[in-house]
């Protein structure tokens, strides 16, 4: 069984929520583009919650 971390992010412009499951969790300079409005924002500053997902 493999456990992966998922982060729930909120876009600072349109306020929609989306999941982020990057391969590395050194979040210092990571950026993500919003799937709804297209704006690029820093992951570290827009985390709502952190969850673990289990895969078999």
N, C-alpha and C positions, 0 to 999 in steps of 0.2 A: 504494500500500500504506500502510495506517495502523497505527501502533504505539500500543497503549494499555497502561497500567500496571495490573496487578492486584496486590492485596495479599492474602495469606493471613493470616487472623485466627484467634485462638483465644478462645473464650468463657471468661472467668475463673470462671464458676460450673460449667458442665457439661463444660468442656474439649473441646467439639466444634470442628472446624475449618470455616471458611466463607470464601468469596471476597468481596472488597470492591473494586469498581471505580468509585469515585466520580468525578464529572465534574471536580471540583477536588481538587488534592492539597495544599491548605493544611490540614493535619490537626490544627491546634491545638485546636479545640473540637468536632471532628466526633464524633458518636456513632452507634452502630449497635445495632439490636435483634437479639438472637440468634434465628435461625430455629427453633431447637430448644426452648429454655426460655423465651424472651421477655424476658430481662433486657437492659437497655440498658447499654452500656459504651463507654468511650472507645477510639476506633480507634488512636490513636497509642501507647497503652500496651500493646496486645495484638497487635502485628504479629509474625508468625512469620517470613515471608519475603516478598520482593518479586519479582515476575516481570513479564516483558513478553510481550504477546500480539500477534501480527501478524494483521491482517485485510487481505484483498485487495479 
